[in-house]
Amino acid sequence: MADWINAIMFGVALIAFTLGLSSIVMGLMTAKAGAEGMQEKIEYGFFGVTGLVVCSLMAYALA
């Protein structure tokens, strides 16, 4: 049963890493200017960092 839990935690970590990294890249690629562009960058950055933190927590839990 422990193997199933580890596999699920690995899957969550992989998904969180992918979504976090892609959110950061999308935040850097935005073409909007002004306040709306800055808001979009902050939102994507927040989701990106959150995804990477979740990935780090899952990696720590697997170790």
ABEGO torsion letter per residue (X at the ends): XAAAAAAAAAAAAAAAAAAAAAAAAAAAABABBEAAAAAAAAAAAAAAAAAAAAAAAAAAAAX
